[in-house]
Amino acid sequence: MYDKPETQFLAHVHPDKNGEWHKHLLEKHLRDVAVMAANFAAVFESADWAGLAGLWHDLGKYSTEFQQYIRSVSGYDAHIEAPGRVDHSTAGAIHAMRQFGAHGRILAYLIAGHHAGLPDWSMAGTGAKALSNRLDAAQDYLLDRIPAQAIPQEILTQAKPTNKPRGGAEGLHLWLRMLFSCLIDADRLDTETFMDGARSAYGDLADLIADFDKYMAALAASSGNTPVNVIRADILHQCRDKAALAPGLFSLTVPTGGGKTLSGMAFALRHSVQHKKQRIIYVIPYTSIIEQTAGIFRDIFGNNVIEHHANLDPDKEDARSHLATENWDAPIIVTTNVQFFESLFAARTSRCRKLHNIVNSVVVLDEAQLLPPEFLQPIADVMNQLATHYGVTFVLSTATQPALGSFQPFGGKPFCGLDNVREIMDEPDALYQKLERVEVSIPKDLQTPRDWESVAAELIQHPSVLCIVSRRDDARELHRLMTTEEEGKDTLHLSALMCGEHRSKVIADIKARLQRNEPVRVISTQLVEAGVDVDFPVVYRALAGLDSIAQAAGRCNREGKLKDAEGIPIKGQVVVFVPPKLPPSGLLRITYQIAVGLLSGYKGDLLSRELARKYFGHL
């Protein structure tokens, strides 16, 4: 049996392996969650709000109905007949409104949503789940049914929070989500600790610098003193040197093949330690390349790296890494644009839980040119809020920096972008000249397409060649044509339609063949362009946006090792051709049309930063 319910109110119960029941007392749970949530929110000066949300979030569990429910459904006391599902989150929201009036609505949002997600206020879209309905007088019984004297008075009676929302009215939505995140994570962690024990700790970022430096020293020793590696070493040095700069917004503009992934991590590590940042979040556009980057970081930092993306193989996770993806409490997180930015606008508890761990971090946006143009305004807004009010340092890492500064388009709505962005590299233009390793050729007529048969016949003349197209059906058709010929029967195919494991195996096979100097022909969609480190002597690219052409060029003569028969260094060849069909409608079609407009009659360097600026100015 159990002790008298008026003296022991339960938050949770569970039996151990010996069948002995352990009780998580409700008052202890409320107080512990309050302390933890307040500590989380103290980083952005909102401890009073989060602490109070934690203290009141489970007031509804003091009801007789809930106490009967938990004793019955858990099996703790099988003699009690359980009521149906018991609403225990609305009571605290009602209490907040009674205590603080309009100010209490902030707490009501957090408390009412701590299981089902942040509610909308209006019933128009969500019906009875709307907060306005849950706070209606008809729901008062959910608080009033709690027995008198059940809740300690020192829990019920609290001073009104005085800290103001971060970011003012424009930042209210993000501030609410941050508070919500503090409450959700504190509630889940306290419950998890009761059920399973405390989590094991991760390494400190200061300690991880030694691991990184050791890895980079070994890499430099094994890579040779080539001109490209000398330039990479200088890029790395500049990143380490600039890490002492004050937190804020940075750009890392390095040509493809310049080693910006590892150099960006060097900046992030030292900047984090210098300015007491709590973690590094590496954000990547495609799930197709995230395994490669996470694999490199895991080789360096071991289990201190957590991947969080849709393609993550559950069989490769352990309990610790699975839990860490829920709240991002590891020192290094590797995730996707979708996971990162959608979470910042989410309402679901699973998406919001991790948000407070973005505070006071370094966020590296790899291949920043691939941020979706149609969402650039809300993305820029939330980045500015995070940098200004939540201590986040952003690094925009790319070979082709997009136009993200504020501007007024002709006849359009002003774009409020990312201003005061500091470039980490001293002389990006000079860097591009030093790392010029390819020649790019384009057809004189950009209006007349080629047929796939002629493209396939041309590709077969090259022992090792990569051809990148913008459509999956084009990749399939070109691959079919290649493999019908004896010379091209071993041609490989890459597409986002392949499962992650299959794709990773094919990429590993390509790299191995290139490493052994074996002939290899590859037909791929644009997934190979962002962060897949392959090095071909010849690359063909179906006409596309200039950023795609630049990324394709980064897969050609990447190491600068091409030489002619006499041993004299030569440039790789990048061939742009007009495909039989236009790219798919949407962004790919738009960037294609912009490229046609800019390149028609153009005689200069297709990879120049000036042309890239014009290109992004049109997006």
C-alpha positions as CSV (number, residue, x, y, z in Angstrom):
1,M,0.0,0.0,0.0
2,Y,1.0,3.6,-0.1
3,D,1.2,6.4,2.5
4,K,-1.7,8.7,2.9
5,P,-2.1,10.7,-0.3
6,E,-2.5,14.0,1.7
7,T,1.0,13.5,3.0
8,Q,2.8,12.0,0.0
9,F,2.0,13.3,-3.4
10,L,3.7,11.5,-6.2
11,A,5.1,12.9,-9.4
12,H,6.4,9.5,-10.7
13,V,7.0,6.0,-9.5
14,H,8.9,3.0,-10.8
15,P,9.9,-0.4,-9.6
16,D,13.5,-1.5,-9.6
17,K,14.7,-4.9,-10.8
18,N,13.9,-6.4,-7.4
19,G,10.3,-5.2,-7.6
20,E,10.8,-2.6,-4.9
21,W,8.9,0.7,-5.7
22,H,10.7,4.0,-5.8
23,K,8.7,7.2,-5.3
24,H,9.4,10.6,-6.9
25,L,7.7,13.0,-4.5
26,L,5.9,15.8,-6.3
27,E,7.2,18.7,-4.1
28,K,10.8,17.6,-4.7
29,H,10.2,17.3,-8.4
30,L,8.7,20.8,-8.6
31,R,11.6,22.3,-6.6
32,D,14.3,20.5,-8.5
33,V,12.9,21.4,-11.9
34,A,12.5,25.0,-10.8
35,V,16.2,25.2,-9.8
36,M,17.4,23.5,-13.0
37,A,15.2,25.6,-15.3
38,A,16.3,28.7,-13.6
39,N,19.9,27.8,-14.0
40,F,19.4,27.2,-17.7
41,A,17.7,30.5,-18.2
42,A,20.1,32.5,-16.1
43,V,22.5,32.5,-19.1
44,F,20.0,34.8,-20.9
45,E,18.9,36.7,-17.7
46,S,15.5,35.1,-17.4
47,A,16.0,32.8,-14.4
48,D,12.9,34.1,-12.5
49,W,10.5,33.2,-15.3
50,A,11.9,29.8,-16.0
51,G,12.2,28.9,-12.3
52,L,8.6,29.9,-11.7
53,A,7.4,27.8,-14.7
54,G,9.3,24.9,-13.2
55,L,7.8,25.4,-9.8
56,W,4.2,25.4,-11.0
57,H,4.3,23.2,-14.1
58,D,2.9,20.1,-12.4
59,L,0.5,21.7,-9.8
60,G,-2.3,19.6,-11.4
61,K,-0.6,16.5,-10.1
62,Y,-1.8,17.4,-6.6
63,S,-5.4,16.6,-7.5
64,T,-6.9,13.4,-6.1
65,E,-7.7,12.3,-9.7
66,F,-4.1,12.4,-10.7
67,Q,-2.8,10.7,-7.5
68,Q,-5.3,7.9,-8.1
69,Y,-4.3,7.7,-11.8
70,I,-0.6,7.4,-11.2
71,R,-1.0,4.7,-8.5
72,S,-3.3,2.7,-10.7
73,V,-1.7,2.8,-14.2
74,S,1.8,2.3,-12.8
75,G,0.8,-0.8,-11.0
76,Y,1.9,0.8,-7.7
77,D,-1.5,0.1,-6.2
78,A,-3.6,-2.2,-8.2
79,H,-6.6,-1.8,-5.8
80,I,-7.3,1.7,-7.0
81,E,-9.6,2.1,-9.9
82,A,-8.0,4.6,-12.2
83,P,-9.8,7.5,-13.9
84,G,-9.1,8.2,-17.6
85,R,-6.3,10.4,-18.7
86,V,-5.9,13.3,-16.3
87,D,-5.1,16.9,-17.4
88,H,-2.4,18.0,-15.0
89,S,-0.8,20.9,-16.9
90,T,-3.7,23.4,-17.1
91,A,-4.0,23.9,-13.3
92,G,-0.6,25.6,-13.1
93,A,-1.4,27.8,-16.1
94,I,-4.7,28.9,-14.4
95,H,-2.8,29.6,-11.1
96,A,-0.3,31.8,-13.0
97,M,-3.1,33.9,-14.4
98,R,-4.8,34.2,-11.0
99,Q,-1.5,35.3,-9.5
100,F,-0.2,37.8,-12.1
101,G,-3.0,38.6,-14.5
102,A,-1.8,39.5,-18.0
103,H,1.9,38.8,-17.0
104,G,0.8,35.3,-16.0
105,R,-0.1,34.5,-19.6
106,I,3.6,34.0,-20.4
107,L,3.9,31.4,-17.7
108,A,0.6,29.9,-18.8
109,Y,1.9,29.3,-22.3
110,L,4.9,27.4,-20.9
111,I,3.1,25.4,-18.3
112,A,0.0,24.5,-20.4
113,G,2.3,23.3,-23.2
114,H,4.9,21.3,-21.3
115,H,3.5,18.0,-22.6
116,A,1.6,18.8,-25.8
117,G,3.7,21.7,-27.1
118,L,3.3,25.4,-27.1
119,P,-0.4,26.2,-27.7
120,D,-1.9,28.8,-29.9
121,W,-4.0,31.4,-28.2
122,S,-6.9,31.4,-30.6
123,M,-9.3,28.5,-31.1
124,A,-9.5,29.3,-34.9
125,G,-6.8,26.7,-35.8
126,T,-6.5,24.4,-32.8
127,G,-10.0,24.3,-31.3
128,A,-10.2,23.2,-27.7
129,K,-6.4,22.9,-27.4
130,A,-6.1,26.7,-27.7
131,L,-4.8,28.4,-24.6
132,S,-7.7,30.8,-24.5
133,N,-10.1,27.9,-24.1
134,R,-7.9,26.2,-21.5
135,L,-7.9,29.4,-19.4
136,D,-11.6,29.9,-19.7
137,A,-13.6,30.0,-16.5
138,A,-15.2,26.7,-17.4
139,Q,-11.8,25.0,-16.8
140,D,-11.2,26.5,-13.3
141,Y,-12.2,23.3,-11.7
142,L,-8.9,21.8,-12.8
143,L,-7.2,23.9,-10.2
144,D,-10.1,24.2,-7.7
145,R,-10.5,20.5,-7.4
146,I,-7.1,20.2,-5.7
147,P,-7.7,19.6,-1.9
148,A,-7.1,22.5,0.3
149,Q,-3.7,22.6,1.9
150,A,-2.4,20.0,-0.5
151,I,0.0,22.4,-2.2
152,P,2.6,24.0,0.2
153,Q,1.9,27.8,0.5
154,E,5.5,28.6,-0.2
155,I,5.1,27.0,-3.6
156,L,1.9,28.8,-4.5
157,T,2.9,32.3,-3.3
158,Q,5.7,33.7,-5.4
159,A,6.9,37.2,-6.4
160,K,6.2,38.3,-10.0
161,P,9.1,37.9,-12.3
162,T,10.8,41.2,-13.2
163,N,13.2,40.3,-16.0
164,K,12.1,41.8,-19.3
165,P,11.8,39.6,-22.4
166,R,15.0,39.5,-24.5
167,G,14.8,41.2,-27.8
168,G,11.7,43.2,-27.0
169,A,8.5,42.7,-28.9
170,E,10.3,41.4,-32.0
171,G,12.1,38.8,-30.0
172,L,9.2,37.7,-27.9
173,H,8.5,34.5,-29.8
174,L,12.1,33.3,-29.5
175,W,12.3,34.3,-25.8
176,L,9.1,32.3,-25.1
177,R,10.6,29.3,-26.9
178,M,13.8,29.6,-25.0
179,L,11.9,29.6,-21.7
180,F,9.9,26.7,-22.9
181,S,13.1,24.8,-23.7
182,C,14.4,25.4,-20.2
183,L,11.3,24.1,-18.6
184,I,11.0,21.0,-20.9
185,D,14.6,20.0,-20.6
186,A,14.6,20.5,-16.8
187,D,11.4,18.5,-16.4
188,R,12.7,15.7,-18.6
189,L,16.1,15.6,-17.1
190,D,14.8,15.5,-13.5
191,T,12.4,12.7,-14.4
192,E,15.2,10.8,-16.3
193,T,17.5,11.1,-13.3
194,F,14.8,9.6,-11.1
195,M,14.1,6.8,-13.5
196,D,17.6,5.9,-14.8
197,G,20.1,7.9,-12.9
198,A,22.2,10.9,-13.9
199,R,23.8,11.1,-17.3
200,S,27.6,10.7,-17.7
201,A,29.5,13.8,-18.4
202,Y,31.2,14.9,-21.6
203,G,34.6,16.3,-22.2
204,D,35.4,20.0,-21.8
205,L,35.9,22.1,-24.9
206,A,39.3,23.3,-23.5
207,D,40.4,19.7,-23.3
208,L,39.3,19.0,-26.8
209,I,41.7,21.6,-28.3
210,A,44.6,19.3,-27.4
211,D,42.9,16.5,-29.4
212,F,42.3,18.8,-32.3
213,D,45.9,20.1,-32.4
214,K,47.3,16.6,-32.2
215,Y,45.1,15.6,-35.2
216,M,46.0,18.6,-37.3
217,A,49.8,18.1,-36.6
218,A,49.6,14.5,-37.7
219,L,47.6,15.5,-40.8
220,A,50.1,18.2,-41.8
221,A,53.0,15.7,-41.3
222,S,51.4,13.2,-43.6
223,S,50.1,15.5,-46.3
224,G,53.3,16.9,-47.7
225,N,54.5,20.4,-48.3
226,T,52.5,21.1,-51.5
227,P,51.5,24.6,-52.5
228,V,47.9,23.8,-51.7
229,N,48.8,22.6,-48.2
230,V,50.9,25.6,-47.5
231,I,47.9,27.8,-48.3
232,R,45.7,25.6,-46.1
233,A,48.2,25.9,-43.2
234,D,47.9,29.7,-43.5
235,I,44.1,29.6,-43.5
236,L,44.3,27.4,-40.4
237,H,46.7,29.9,-38.7
238,Q,44.4,32.9,-39.5
239,C,41.4,31.0,-38.0
240,R,43.3,30.3,-34.8
241,D,44.6,33.8,-34.6
242,K,41.2,35.5,-35.2
243,A,39.4,33.4,-32.6
244,A,40.2,36.0,-29.9
245,L,38.0,38.6,-31.6
246,A,34.8,39.6,-29.8
247,P,31.7,37.3,-30.3
248,G,29.3,38.1,-33.0
249,L,28.9,37.5,-36.7
250,F,31.8,36.2,-38.8
251,S,32.3,35.0,-42.4
252,L,34.9,32.4,-43.4
253,T,35.4,32.8,-47.1
254,V,37.7,30.1,-48.4
255,P,37.7,28.5,-51.9
256,T,36.6,24.9,-52.1
257,G,39.4,22.6,-51.2
258,G,40.9,25.2,-48.9
259,G,40.3,23.2,-45.8
260,K,37.6,25.4,-44.3
261,T,35.8,22.6,-42.4
262,L,38.8,21.9,-40.1
263,S,39.9,25.6,-40.1
264,G,36.4,26.6,-39.1
265,M,36.5,24.1,-36.3
266,A,39.8,25.5,-35.2
267,F,38.3,29.0,-34.9
268,A,35.2,27.7,-33.1
269,L,37.2,25.7,-30.5
270,R,39.5,28.6,-29.6
271,H,36.7,31.2,-29.7
272,S,34.6,29.0,-27.4
273,V,37.4,28.7,-24.8
274,Q,38.4,32.3,-25.1
275,H,34.9,33.6,-24.6
276,K,33.5,30.8,-22.4
277,K,31.0,29.4,-24.9
278,Q,29.3,26.2,-23.9
279,R,29.3,24.2,-27.2
280,I,29.9,24.2,-30.9
281,I,27.1,23.5,-33.3
282,Y,28.1,22.6,-36.9
283,V,25.2,23.1,-39.3
284,I,25.3,21.4,-42.7
285,P,22.8,21.8,-45.6
286,Y,22.5,18.2,-46.7
287,T,22.0,14.9,-44.9
288,S,23.9,13.4,-47.7
289,I,27.2,14.8,-46.5
290,I,26.7,15.1,-42.8
291,E,28.0,11.6,-42.1
292,Q,31.3,12.5,-43.7
293,T,31.8,15.7,-41.5
294,A,30.6,14.0,-38.3
295,G,32.9,11.1,-39.1
296,I,35.9,13.4,-39.3
297,F,35.0,15.2,-36.1
298,R,34.4,11.8,-34.3
299,D,37.9,10.7,-35.4
300,I,39.2,13.7,-33.6
301,F,36.9,14.1,-30.6
302,G,35.5,10.6,-30.1
303,N,32.1,10.3,-28.3
304,N,32.0,14.1,-27.6
305,V,30.4,14.5,-31.0
306,I,26.6,14.0,-31.5
307,E,24.9,13.8,-34.9
308,H,21.3,14.9,-35.2
309,H,19.6,14.4,-38.6
310,A,16.9,12.4,-40.3
311,N,19.3,9.9,-41.8
312,L,20.9,8.8,-38.5
313,D,21.0,5.1,-38.3
314,P,19.5,3.9,-34.9
315,D,21.8,0.9,-34.9
316,K,24.8,3.2,-34.7
317,E,23.4,5.1,-31.6
318,D,23.9,4.2,-28.0
319,A,21.6,5.2,-25.2
320,R,23.8,8.2,-24.4
321,S,23.9,9.6,-27.9
322,H,20.2,9.1,-28.4
323,L,19.5,11.1,-25.2
324,A,21.9,13.8,-26.3
325,T,20.1,14.4,-29.6
326,E,17.0,15.3,-27.6
327,N,18.6,18.2,-25.8
328,W,22.0,18.8,-27.5
329,D,24.0,18.8,-24.3
330,A,27.2,17.4,-25.9
331,P,30.1,19.8,-26.6
332,I,30.0,19.3,-30.4
333,I,26.7,18.9,-32.3
334,V,26.6,18.1,-36.0
335,T,23.1,18.8,-37.5
336,T,21.3,20.0,-40.6
337,N,19.9,23.4,-41.6
338,V,16.4,21.9,-41.4
339,Q,16.9,20.6,-37.9
340,F,18.5,23.8,-36.6
341,F,16.3,26.5,-38.1
342,E,12.9,24.6,-37.9
343,S,13.6,24.1,-34.2
344,L,13.9,27.8,-33.6
345,F,10.3,28.3,-34.9
346,A,8.8,25.1,-33.5
347,A,6.1,24.5,-31.0
348,R,6.6,20.7,-30.3
349,T,8.4,19.8,-27.1
350,S,10.8,17.4,-28.9
351,R,11.9,20.2,-31.2
352,C,12.1,23.0,-28.6
353,R,13.8,21.0,-25.8
354,K,17.3,21.7,-27.1
355,L,16.9,25.4,-27.8
356,H,18.4,26.7,-24.6
357,N,21.6,24.8,-25.3
358,I,22.1,27.0,-28.4
359,V,22.5,29.9,-26.1
360,N,26.1,31.0,-25.6
361,S,27.4,28.7,-28.3
362,V,29.4,28.9,-31.6
363,V,27.3,28.0,-34.6
364,V,29.1,27.3,-37.9
365,L,26.8,27.4,-40.9
366,D,28.7,25.3,-43.4
367,E,27.9,26.1,-47.1
368,A,26.0,29.2,-46.0
369,Q,25.1,29.9,-49.7
370,L,22.6,27.1,-49.5
371,L,20.3,28.8,-47.0
372,P,16.9,28.9,-48.6
373,P,16.3,32.3,-50.2
374,E,12.6,32.2,-49.6
375,F,13.2,32.0,-45.8
376,L,16.2,34.3,-45.6
377,Q,14.3,37.1,-43.7
378,P,13.1,35.0,-40.8
379,I,16.5,33.2,-40.8
380,A,18.4,36.5,-40.6
381,D,16.0,37.8,-38.0
382,V,16.5,34.9,-35.6
383,M,20.3,34.9,-36.2
384,N,20.4,38.6,-35.2
385,Q,18.3,37.8,-32.1
386,L,20.6,34.9,-31.1
387,A,23.8,36.9,-31.7
388,T,22.6,40.1,-29.9
389,H,20.6,38.7,-27.0
390,Y,21.7,35.1,-26.5
391,G,25.5,35.2,-26.8
392,V,25.7,33.1,-30.0
393,T,28.6,33.5,-32.4
394,F,27.8,32.6,-36.0
395,V,30.4,31.6,-38.6
396,L,29.2,31.7,-42.2
397,S,31.5,29.3,-43.9
398,T,31.4,29.1,-47.7
399,A,33.4,29.4,-50.9
400,T,30.7,31.7,-52.3
401,Q,29.4,34.1,-49.7
402,P,25.7,34.9,-50.2
403,A,24.3,38.5,-50.1
404,L,23.0,38.5,-46.5
405,G,23.5,42.2,-45.6
406,S,20.6,44.6,-45.4
407,F,19.5,46.1,-48.7
408,Q,16.5,47.8,-50.4
409,P,15.5,46.0,-53.6
410,F,14.0,48.2,-56.3
411,G,10.2,48.3,-55.7
412,G,10.4,45.6,-53.1
413,K,10.3,45.2,-49.3
414,P,13.5,46.0,-47.5
415,F,15.6,43.0,-46.5
416,C,16.9,43.4,-42.9
417,G,19.9,41.2,-43.1
418,L,23.1,40.3,-41.2
419,D,25.2,43.5,-40.8
420,N,28.6,44.0,-39.2
421,V,29.8,40.5,-40.3
422,R,33.5,40.3,-39.9
423,E,35.6,38.3,-42.4
424,I,38.1,35.9,-40.8
425,M,40.4,35.8,-43.8
426,D,42.7,38.8,-44.3
427,E,42.6,38.8,-48.1
428,P,39.9,36.6,-49.6
429,D,40.4,37.8,-53.2
430,A,44.2,37.1,-53.0
431,L,43.4,33.7,-51.5
432,Y,41.2,32.8,-54.5
433,Q,44.0,33.7,-56.9
434,K,46.4,31.5,-55.0
435,L,44.1,28.6,-55.0
436,E,43.2,28.8,-58.7
437,R,43.5,25.2,-59.9
438,V,41.0,24.9,-62.7
439,E,39.9,26.4,-66.0
440,V,36.2,26.7,-66.5
441,S,34.8,26.6,-70.1
442,I,31.2,27.5,-71.0
443,P,29.5,27.2,-74.4
444,K,29.1,30.3,-76.5
445,D,25.4,29.6,-77.0
446,L,23.6,29.1,-73.6
447,Q,20.3,28.7,-75.3
448,T,20.9,25.5,-77.3
449,P,20.9,22.3,-75.3
450,R,23.0,19.2,-75.9
451,D,21.6,15.7,-76.0
452,W,22.7,13.1,-73.4
453,E,24.1,10.8,-76.1
454,S,26.7,13.4,-77.1
455,V,27.5,14.1,-73.4
456,A,28.0,10.4,-72.7
457,A,30.2,9.9,-75.7
458,E,32.4,12.8,-74.5
459,L,32.6,11.6,-70.9
460,I,33.7,8.1,-72.0
461,Q,36.8,9.7,-73.5
462,H,38.0,10.6,-70.0
463,P,39.4,7.7,-67.8
464,S,38.4,9.6,-64.7
465,V,35.6,12.2,-64.8
466,L,32.8,13.5,-62.6
467,C,29.6,14.7,-64.2
468,I,27.0,16.6,-62.1
469,V,23.4,17.2,-63.2
470,S,20.5,19.0,-61.6
471,R,17.8,16.3,-62.1
472,R,17.6,12.8,-60.7
473,D,16.0,11.5,-63.9
474,D,18.9,13.1,-65.9
475,A,21.4,11.3,-63.7
476,R,19.6,8.0,-64.2
477,E,19.4,8.5,-68.0
478,L,23.1,9.6,-68.4
479,H,24.2,6.7,-66.2
480,R,22.2,4.2,-68.3
481,L,23.8,5.5,-71.5
482,M,27.3,5.3,-70.0
483,T,26.9,1.7,-68.8
484,T,25.6,0.5,-72.1
485,E,29.1,1.1,-73.6
486,E,31.9,-1.3,-72.8
487,E,34.2,1.5,-71.8
488,G,31.7,3.0,-69.4
489,K,30.2,-0.2,-67.8
490,D,31.8,0.6,-64.4
491,T,30.4,4.1,-64.2
492,L,29.1,4.9,-60.7
493,H,25.9,6.7,-59.9
494,L,25.1,9.0,-56.9
495,S,21.7,10.4,-56.0
496,A,19.9,11.6,-52.9
497,L,17.4,8.8,-53.6
498,M,20.0,6.3,-52.4
499,C,19.8,5.4,-48.7
500,G,22.5,7.0,-46.5
501,E,24.5,3.8,-46.0
502,H,24.5,2.9,-49.7
503,R,25.5,6.5,-50.7
504,S,28.3,6.5,-48.1
505,K,29.7,3.2,-49.5
506,V,29.7,4.5,-53.1
507,I,31.5,7.7,-52.0
508,A,34.1,5.6,-50.1
509,D,34.6,3.5,-53.2
510,I,35.1,6.6,-55.4
511,K,37.7,8.0,-53.0
512,A,39.5,4.7,-52.8
513,R,39.7,4.4,-56.6
514,L,40.9,8.0,-56.9
515,Q,43.5,7.4,-54.2
516,R,44.8,4.3,-56.1
517,N,44.8,6.4,-59.3
518,E,42.4,3.9,-60.9
519,P,40.0,5.1,-63.6
520,V,36.6,6.1,-62.2
521,R,33.6,7.8,-63.9
522,V,30.8,9.1,-61.8
523,I,27.4,10.6,-62.6
524,S,25.9,12.5,-59.7
525,T,23.2,14.9,-58.7
526,Q,24.3,18.1,-56.9
527,L,24.6,16.3,-53.6
528,V,28.3,15.8,-54.4
529,E,28.9,19.5,-54.5
530,A,28.6,20.4,-50.9
531,G,31.4,19.0,-48.7
532,V,32.1,15.7,-50.5
533,D,35.9,15.7,-50.7
534,V,36.6,14.0,-54.1
535,D,39.3,15.1,-56.5
536,F,38.9,14.6,-60.3
537,P,41.0,15.8,-63.1
538,V,37.9,16.6,-65.2
539,V,34.5,17.7,-64.0
540,Y,31.4,18.3,-66.2
541,R,28.6,20.4,-64.8
542,A,25.1,20.8,-66.4
543,L,24.4,24.6,-66.5
544,A,23.2,25.8,-63.1
545,G,23.5,28.6,-60.6
546,L,27.0,30.1,-60.2
547,D,27.3,28.7,-56.7
548,S,26.7,25.2,-58.0
549,I,29.3,25.7,-60.8
550,A,31.8,27.0,-58.2
551,Q,31.1,24.0,-55.9
552,A,31.5,21.6,-58.9
553,A,34.9,23.2,-59.6
554,G,35.9,22.4,-56.0
555,R,35.8,18.7,-56.9
556,C,38.4,19.2,-59.7
557,N,42.1,19.2,-59.1
558,R,41.3,19.8,-55.5
559,E,44.8,19.0,-54.2
560,G,46.5,20.9,-57.1
561,K,48.6,17.8,-58.0
562,L,47.7,17.6,-61.7
563,K,50.8,17.5,-64.0
564,D,51.5,17.0,-67.7
565,A,53.7,14.4,-69.2
566,E,56.8,16.5,-68.4
567,G,55.8,16.9,-64.7
568,I,54.7,20.5,-65.1
569,P,51.7,21.5,-63.0
570,I,48.5,22.0,-65.0
571,K,45.0,23.1,-64.2
572,G,42.0,20.8,-64.0
573,Q,39.2,21.2,-66.6
574,V,35.6,22.1,-65.6
575,V,33.2,21.9,-68.6
576,V,29.8,23.6,-68.3
577,F,27.2,22.3,-70.8
578,V,23.5,23.1,-71.5
579,P,21.4,20.0,-70.6
580,P,18.5,18.8,-72.6
581,K,16.0,19.8,-70.0
582,L,15.7,22.8,-67.7
583,P,16.3,22.2,-63.9
584,P,13.2,21.5,-61.8
585,S,11.0,24.5,-61.1
586,G,11.7,26.5,-58.0
587,L,15.1,27.6,-56.8
588,L,17.1,25.5,-59.2
589,R,15.3,26.9,-62.2
590,I,15.6,30.5,-60.8
591,T,19.4,30.2,-60.3
592,Y,19.8,28.6,-63.7
593,Q,18.1,31.6,-65.3
594,I,20.2,34.1,-63.3
595,A,23.3,32.3,-64.5
596,V,22.2,32.4,-68.1
597,G,21.7,36.1,-67.8
598,L,25.0,36.8,-66.2
599,L,27.1,34.4,-68.4
600,S,25.8,35.3,-71.8
601,G,28.6,37.1,-73.5
602,Y,30.7,37.0,-70.3
603,K,34.5,36.8,-70.9
604,G,35.9,37.0,-67.4
605,D,36.6,34.5,-64.6
606,L,33.5,32.5,-63.8
607,L,34.8,31.8,-60.2
608,S,35.6,35.4,-59.3
609,R,34.1,36.8,-56.1
610,E,32.8,39.9,-57.9
611,L,30.7,37.8,-60.3
612,A,29.5,35.8,-57.2
613,R,28.4,39.0,-55.5
614,K,26.4,40.0,-58.6
615,Y,24.8,36.6,-58.7
616,F,23.7,36.6,-55.1
617,G,22.5,40.1,-55.5
618,H,19.9,38.8,-58.1
619,L,18.6,36.1,-55.7
